[in-house]
Amino acid sequence: MNAISCDRKPLQLLSIVIPARDEEACICSTVEHLHLELRLHGVPHEIIVVDDGSKDRTWELLLELAQRMPEMKPVRNCDYNGFGLAIIRGLDNMIGDAVVIMMADESDDCHDVVRYWQELDRGWDCVFGSRFIKGGGVIDYPVIKLAINRIANRFLQFMFAIKLNDTTNAFKAYRREVIEGCRPLIAPHFNITVELPLKAIVRGFNWTTIPITWRNRRSGVAKLKIKEVGSRYLFICLYIWLEKYFSCGDYRRKD
């Protein structure tokens, strides 16, 4: 973990990128609760929800939300679908100088978004939430997924010699320059959840960790399939591991 930078200009606008596929049961409440929390804490923001090929009324509901919420920006991922591709499309459309990536099912706590913003504004390049440090927690986490999660994160800690113990969690925050410094982003699926933080660390951006809470979705169907934890994740991890040890620092941040 590198030292915090104290000479940063204050942040002006937070972008929140939310990929959504077939989330008609919860997308409105997710966006409305997030918008209210950010307004209450005076966080200037835009909310970018990327519809990733939904077959239900998700896109229609997003258009309705945008009519009454100027901060809401619906984007449609019309070409190739995939969780990672939806996030990349959202990042391509952001105008903020910082971004939080958040799930559509209200499993992530809106107040943690405010805390991310505050930490980024202190000068951190990246803020990574962990559900598995003091102050963090999970509610109703499926036992099998929890076991796989802990094994995968232990593996990443060993592979990259890092203390971060919740790398696979998508819910993280970055300054804009980190996103640009991590391009090109190549993970089309849920493996983008490890590509972004690992690239940021390997390329020399500073980061910190805060405790966050997570609650299992109360409606809809989870999109992550356990079989995805295999080859797709391993490919991205090996790709970044090779960069870390064999690229001679060609892609590291230049101060």
Rosetta blueprint (number, residue, H / E / L):
1 M L
2 N L
3 A L
4 I L
5 S L
6 C L
7 D L
8 R L
9 K L
10 P L
11 L L
12 Q L
13 L L
14 L E
15 S E
16 I E
17 V E
18 I E
19 P E
20 A E
21 R L
22 D L
23 E L
24 E L
25 A L
26 C L
27 I H
28 C H
29 S H
30 T H
31 V H
32 E H
33 H H
34 L H
35 H H
36 L H
37 E H
38 L H
39 R H
40 L H
41 H L
42 G L
43 V L
44 P L
45 H E
46 E E
47 I E
48 I E
49 V E
50 V E
51 D E
52 D L
53 G L
54 S L
55 K L
56 D L
57 R L
58 T H
59 W H
60 E H
61 L H
62 L H
63 L H
64 E H
65 L H
66 A H
67 Q H
68 R H
69 M L
70 P L
71 E L
72 M E
73 K E
74 P E
75 V E
76 R E
77 N L
78 C L
79 D L
80 Y L
81 N L
82 G L
83 F H
84 G H
85 L H
86 A H
87 I H
88 I H
89 R H
90 G H
91 L H
92 D H
93 N H
94 M L
95 I L
96 G L
97 D L
98 A E
99 V E
100 V E
101 I E
102 M L
103 M L
104 A L
105 D L
106 E L
107 S L
108 D E
109 D L
110 C H
111 H H
112 D H
113 V H
114 V H
115 R H
116 Y H
117 W H
118 Q H
119 E H
120 L H
121 D H
122 R L
123 G L
124 W L
125 D L
126 C E
127 V E
128 F E
129 G E
130 S E
131 R L
132 F L
133 I L
134 K L
135 G L
136 G L
137 G E
138 V E
139 I E
140 D L
141 Y L
142 P L
143 V H
144 I H
145 K H
146 L H
147 A H
148 I H
149 N H
150 R H
151 I H
152 A H
153 N H
154 R H
155 F H
156 L H
157 Q H
158 F H
159 M H
160 F H
161 A L
162 I L
163 K L
164 L L
165 N L
166 D L
167 T L
168 T L
169 N L
170 A L
171 F L
172 K E
173 A E
174 Y E
175 R E
176 R H
177 E H
178 V H
179 I H
180 E H
181 G H
182 C L
183 R L
184 P L
185 L L
186 I L
187 A L
188 P L
189 H L
190 F L
191 N L
192 I H
193 T H
194 V H
195 E H
196 L H
197 P H
198 L H
199 K H
200 A H
201 I H
202 V H
203 R L
204 G L
205 F L
206 N L
207 W E
208 T E
209 T E
210 I E
211 P E
212 I L
213 T E
214 W E
215 R E
216 N L
217 R L
218 R L
219 S L
220 G L
221 V L
222 A L
223 K L
224 L L
225 K L
226 I H
227 K H
228 E H
229 V H
230 G L
231 S H
232 R H
233 Y H
234 L H
235 F H
236 I H
237 C H
238 L H
239 Y H
240 I H
241 W H
242 L H
243 E H
244 K H
245 Y H
246 F H
247 S L
248 C L
249 G L
250 D L
251 Y L
252 R L
253 R L
254 K L
255 D L
